[in-house]
Amino acid sequence: MEVQAALFRADADTLSIETLDLAEPLPEEVLVRLIATGVCHTDQKVRETPRVPRPIVLGHEGAGVVERVGSQVTTLQPGDHVVLSFDYCGRCRACRENRPAHCWEGSKRHFGGHRPDGSVTLRQGDTPVHGNFFGQSSFATYALCYESNAVKVRKDAPLELLGPLGCGVQTGAGAVLNTFDLQPGQTIAVFGSGAVGLSAIMAARLAGAEQIIAVDVVEDRLRLATELGATNTVNGRNADVPSAIKALLGPDRNGVDYALDTTCLPPVLLQAIDALGTRGTLGFVSNTSTGEPLPLPLGKMMAGGKQIRAVIQGDSAPQTFIPMLLDFYMQGRLPFDRMVKFYEFSEINQAFEDSHHGTTIKPIIRIGAPHT
């Protein structure tokens, strides 16, 4: 079938909306009509690096309506509302242990640009176009995904808002609720008040954290962090951040129990390590922008029993975690809509620019109408 898709070519800095041919769904695949798709930092990051083959259709925070299902699909049917999340094999040890975010085939399935069997889902005439980004490529009017990464959601929720649950919101909230398993009375510092950081702050409030300290250099974001649950804020431009955090905690604590870094900046990562208390844990959600090694203060870490954890997709199992997050939103306890701005499909390049410059925290691209 013909679809409209935002195509990223090797010789261009922007995405162009073009007509492509989308393959028929295989027996294990699901055809989804996209209503809206979030713009994630990962979309921006891979657009600026040679990590993925080109031309390619990106997008991995899709929300839409099931149009058709393959013959082997049993849990979805046409008309279901779904949020699209990351792809995983379902067979490796991590998947069998219900840790799909750590699927052994994750990198290949997310960034390879083709199905697991090597075939492509998109063409322009006789020319293959890379897709299957995170098992979806949802910057398009229709996308093929899998039963495993299409999460059925309640129909009384605003579908055009829900795409970020598939990656950004689930990563930040999952870091707190899954990776850290933060308990009532514990403390956390969140470095960076973007979509992932604010999601972590909202989740920390849900979990009953005693103190939630937001660290950023933009006062508007720190104000929003306070509205969404931060008990204290630190502006990194104006303070010795580790000392400021420890002063906020008082004399009974020598640092926070948890720190989450969402900035991917080595100096900030080192501040986060220094802000940890005894046996504290630092989580980080992405590699540094240039891939440079981080000079770890091993002496301080050993003396304090500190540890570092990589956080991938919030260590979540999307089929259960995303519906839980949506229930929290519908109860008014996870108001992630406060950080969203909508753009039309034709404005996708502006959405990328606004995200890159920080003028929009979480852009969502409107693609189709929910009830047409």
C-alpha positions in Angstrom: 0.0 0.0 0.0 1.1 3.6 -0.5 2.0 5.6 2.6 3.3 9.0 3.4 6.5 8.9 5.4 9.2 11.3 6.7 12.3 10.1 4.9 15.8 10.8 6.0 18.2 10.7 3.2 22.0 10.4 3.4 22.6 13.7 1.5 20.1 15.8 3.5 20.0 17.4 6.9 16.2 17.5 7.1 13.4 15.0 6.6 11.2 15.0 3.6 7.6 13.7 3.5 7.4 11.4 0.5 5.2 8.6 -0.9 6.5 5.1 -0.3 5.2 1.6 -0.7 4.7 -0.4 2.5 4.9 -4.2 2.4 2.0 -6.5 3.3 2.1 -7.7 6.9 3.8 -11.1 7.5 1.9 -13.6 9.7 3.5 -12.3 12.9 3.1 -8.6 12.0 0.5 -5.9 12.7 -0.5 -3.0 10.4 -1.2 0.2 12.3 -2.7 3.4 11.1 -0.7 6.1 13.0 -2.5 8.8 14.8 0.5 10.6 16.3 4.2 9.9 17.0 6.5 11.4 19.6 9.9 12.9 18.7 12.6 11.3 20.9 16.2 12.3 21.6 17.2 9.0 20.0 15.6 10.0 16.7 17.6 13.2 16.9 20.8 11.4 17.8 20.7 8.8 15.1 19.8 11.5 12.5 23.2 13.1 13.4 25.3 10.0 13.3 26.0 7.2 10.8 24.6 4.6 13.2 21.7 3.7 11.0 21.6 3.0 7.2 20.0 5.5 4.9 17.6 6.4 3.4 15.5 5.5 6.4 12.1 6.3 8.1 12.6 6.9 11.8 10.0 7.3 14.6 9.6 5.0 17.6 7.0 6.5 19.8 3.9 5.7 17.7 0.3 5.6 18.7 -2.4 4.4 16.4 -5.2 2.1 15.5 -4.8 -1.5 14.4 -5.8 -1.8 10.7 -4.9 -5.5 10.0 -3.2 -8.4 11.8 -1.2 -11.3 10.4 -2.5 -14.9 10.7 -0.3 -15.7 13.7 -1.4 -12.7 15.8 -3.9 -13.7 18.5 -4.0 -10.8 21.1 -4.9 -7.8 18.7 -7.6 -7.2 16.3 -8.6 -4.3 13.9 -9.8 -1.3 15.7 -7.7 -1.8 18.8 -5.8 1.3 20.1 -2.1 0.7 20.5 1.1 2.3 21.7 4.2 1.2 19.8 7.3 0.4 21.8 10.6 -1.3 21.2 11.1 -4.6 19.4 12.6 -7.7 21.0 13.1 -11.3 20.0 11.2 -13.0 22.8 13.6 -16.0 22.8 16.9 -15.0 24.3 17.6 -15.4 28.0 16.8 -11.7 28.8 13.5 -12.0 27.0 12.6 -15.3 28.7 13.3 -13.6 32.1 10.9 -10.8 31.2 13.7 -8.3 30.6 13.0 -7.5 27.0 14.7 -4.1 27.2 18.0 -6.1 27.4 17.1 -8.4 24.4 20.3 -9.8 22.9 19.1 -8.8 19.4 17.9 -5.3 20.5 20.5 -3.2 18.8 20.1 -5.1 15.5 16.3 -4.9 15.7 16.3 -1.3 16.6 18.9 0.2 14.3 19.4 -2.4 11.5 16.9 -0.8 9.1 15.2 -4.1 8.1 13.2 -7.1 9.4 15.0 -9.8 11.4 15.1 -11.9 8.2 16.9 -9.1 6.3 13.9 -8.0 4.2 12.8 -4.4 4.0 9.3 -3.2 4.6 9.5 0.0 2.5 10.3 0.8 -1.1 10.2 3.8 -3.4 9.6 2.3 -6.8 12.3 -0.4 -7.2 14.5 1.2 -4.6 14.6 -0.3 -1.1 14.1 2.1 1.8 15.2 1.2 5.3 12.6 1.0 8.0 11.7 -1.2 10.9 13.3 1.4 13.2 12.7 0.0 16.8 10.3 -2.4 15.0 8.0 0.3 13.8 9.3 3.4 11.8 6.3 5.4 12.9 7.0 8.8 11.2 4.5 7.6 8.6 0.8 7.3 8.0 1.0 3.5 8.4 3.6 1.2 10.0 4.3 -2.5 10.4 5.1 -3.7 13.9 4.8 -6.9 15.9 2.3 -8.3 18.3 5.0 -8.0 21.1 5.7 -4.3 20.6 2.2 -3.1 19.9 0.6 -2.5 23.4 -3.1 -2.4 23.5 -4.4 0.5 25.5 -7.8 1.7 26.9 -10.0 3.5 24.4 -11.1 6.2 26.8 -7.5 7.7 26.8 -6.5 10.5 24.3 -4.7 8.4 21.7 -2.8 11.2 20.1 -1.0 11.9 23.4 0.1 8.4 24.2 3.1 7.8 21.9 5.8 9.0 24.4 4.7 6.2 26.8 6.5 3.9 24.3 9.9 5.3 25.0 10.7 8.6 26.7 8.1 8.4 29.5 8.6 4.7 30.1 12.4 5.2 30.3 12.3 8.0 32.9 9.5 6.4 35.0 11.0 2.9 34.6 14.4 4.1 35.8 12.8 5.0 39.1 10.2 2.3 39.5 12.0 -0.7 37.9 15.8 -0.1 37.8 16.1 1.7 41.1 12.9 0.2 42.7 12.9 3.4 44.7 11.1 3.0 48.1 9.2 5.5 50.2 11.5 7.8 52.2 14.5 7.5 49.8 16.0 10.4 48.0 16.9 11.0 44.3 18.5 13.7 42.2 17.5 13.9 38.5 20.0 15.6 36.2 18.3 17.2 33.3 14.6 18.2 33.2 13.7 17.0 29.7 11.1 14.4 28.9 13.0 11.5 30.5 14.0 13.5 33.6 10.5 15.0 34.2 9.0 11.5 33.8 11.5 10.3 36.5 10.5 13.1 38.8 6.8 12.3 38.4 7.5 8.6 39.1 9.6 9.5 42.2 6.7 11.3 43.6 4.5 8.3 42.9 7.0 6.1 44.7 7.0 8.3 47.8 10.5 9.7 47.6 11.3 11.9 50.6 13.3 14.3 48.5 13.4 14.8 44.7 16.0 17.2 43.6 15.9 18.5 40.0 19.1 19.7 38.4 19.1 21.8 35.2 20.4 25.1 33.8 17.1 26.4 32.5 14.9 28.1 35.1 11.6 27.4 33.2 12.3 23.7 33.3 13.2 23.8 37.0 9.8 25.5 37.7 8.0 22.8 35.7 10.0 20.2 37.6 8.7 21.7 40.9 5.1 21.6 39.6 5.5 18.0 38.6 6.9 16.8 41.9 10.5 18.0 42.6 10.9 19.0 46.2 14.0 21.1 45.5 15.9 22.4 42.5 19.5 23.3 41.7 20.6 25.5 38.9 23.9 24.0 37.6 25.0 27.3 36.3 25.0 28.9 39.7 26.1 26.3 42.1 28.6 23.6 43.1 26.0 20.9 42.3 27.1 18.0 44.6 27.6 20.4 47.5 24.2 22.1 46.9 22.5 18.7 46.8 24.1 17.5 50.0 23.2 20.8 51.8 19.6 20.3 50.8 19.6 16.7 52.3 20.7 17.8 55.8 23.3 16.3 58.2 21.7 12.9 58.5 22.5 12.0 54.8 25.9 12.2 53.0 24.3 12.2 49.5 21.3 10.9 47.6 20.3 7.3 47.4 19.8 7.5 43.6 20.9 9.9 40.9 19.6 9.7 37.3 21.6 11.4 34.5 19.7 12.2 31.3 22.2 14.7 29.9 24.9 12.3 28.6 27.5 14.9 29.5 30.7 13.6 31.2 31.0 16.6 33.6 27.4 16.2 34.7 27.8 12.4 35.1 30.8 13.0 37.4 28.7 15.5 39.4 26.0 12.9 39.8 28.5 10.3 41.1 29.8 12.9 43.6 26.2 13.6 44.8 25.6 10.0 45.7 25.6 9.0 49.3 27.0 5.8 50.7 25.9 2.8 48.6 24.1 5.1 46.2 23.3 4.2 42.6 23.7 6.3 39.5 21.6 5.4 36.5 22.3 6.8 33.0 20.1 6.5 29.9 22.4 7.1 27.0 26.0 7.1 25.8 27.9 10.4 25.8 27.3 12.3 22.6 30.8 11.7 21.2 31.3 8.3 22.8 34.3 9.4 24.9 35.2 7.4 27.9 34.2 8.6 31.4 37.1 8.9 33.9 35.6 7.3 36.9 36.6 8.3 40.4 37.2 4.7 41.5 38.6 5.6 44.9 35.5 7.6 45.9 33.2 5.0 44.4 34.9 2.1 46.3 35.0 4.0 49.6 31.3 4.8 49.3 30.2 1.5 47.9 28.6 3.4 44.9 27.5 1.7 41.7 26.5 2.7 38.2 23.6 1.2 36.2 22.8 1.6 32.5 19.1 2.2 32.1 17.6 0.9 28.8 13.9 1.6 28.2 13.4 1.9 32.0 14.0 -1.9 32.3 10.4 -2.2 31.4 8.2 -5.0 30.0 6.0 -2.7 27.8 2.9 -5.0 27.7 2.3 -4.5 31.4 4.3 -1.3 32.2 2.7 1.0 29.6 -0.9 0.2 30.6 0.1 0.9 34.3 1.6 4.3 33.4 -1.5 5.1 31.4 -3.7 4.3 34.4 -1.6 6.7 36.5 -2.1 9.4 33.8 -5.8 8.9 33.7 -5.9 9.1 37.5 -4.1 12.5 37.3 -1.0 11.1 39.0 1.4 11.1 36.0 0.6 14.3 34.1 3.1 13.9 31.3 0.8 16.0 29.0 2.3 19.0 30.8 5.5 18.7 28.8 4.0 18.1 25.3 3.6 20.3 22.3 1.8 19.1 19.2 3.0 19.7 15.6 1.4 18.8 12.3 3.1 16.2 10.1 4.3 18.9 7.7 6.0 20.6 10.7 8.2 17.7 11.6 11.5 19.5 10.9 10.4 22.3 13.1 9.6 19.8 15.8 13.1 18.4 15.6 14.6 21.9 15.7 12.6 22.9 18.7 13.5 19.7 20.5 17.2 20.2 19.7 17.2 23.8 21.0 15.1 22.9 24.1 12.2 25.2 23.3 9.9 22.1 23.3 10.4 19.3 25.8 8.4 16.6 24.1 7.1 17.2 20.5 4.4 15.0 19.2 3.6 14.8 15.5 0.0 14.6 14.6 -0.4 12.3 11.6 -4.0 11.0 11.4 -7.4 11.5 12.9 -8.4 8.9 15.6 -11.9 8.2 14.2 -11.7 8.5 10.4 
